[in-house]
């Protein structure tokens, strides 16, 4: 893994992805809206930025050219199928054999075996229609995007994040295949560690074709699961 592209590089998660990727010595390219380029000034010439919307197929085609891996922030913004357009463009133009790692929330399900709390179901059920009505976000399009990913034959991973908070790294998050696993009960991860997991997934072939749901390894639920495993 030498050259990677970060699609959605200017956001909070994208900038953490950039930090972790540079720390590993990767050559980093990135795509973000033209009005957000200034947010990346601190990285200077250590990165190459391609200004444009992340669902702009021409921009994506140029940015991912020659990249061994692509990290994609699947943002649900607007109501023009932004997330699904981004996912499709990345899959269409990424190099053959490139590792593709996408970010999303717990509400996405790979096989329908996830068990969601009433609180999470209510949040998604209420926020989704309101956000769409206000033309702010389109959660259904994230579902559409991941369905496209799940049906593809690419080397993909969809990392499903819990609630996020800022703060110093607590280490590589732990994960489970399905929401509802007791290890995930704390439902909290540092945003920098979400990014850390995504970057680590680039070289973890055991995650190909999977949609790991993650939580902080320092979370009480993760600690309890580790203690139970040791006791067993």
PyMOL commands that set and color helices and strands:
alter all, ss='L'
color gray80, all
select helices_A, chain A and resi 12-23+34-46+57-63+82-93+118-133+139-150+182-184+191-201+205-207+220-231
alter helices_A, ss='H'
color red, helices_A
select strands_A, chain A and resi 3-7+27-32+47-51+69-73+99-105+155-161+163-165+174-176+188-190+213-215
alter strands_A, ss='S'
color yellow, strands_A
deselect
rebuild
show_as cartoon
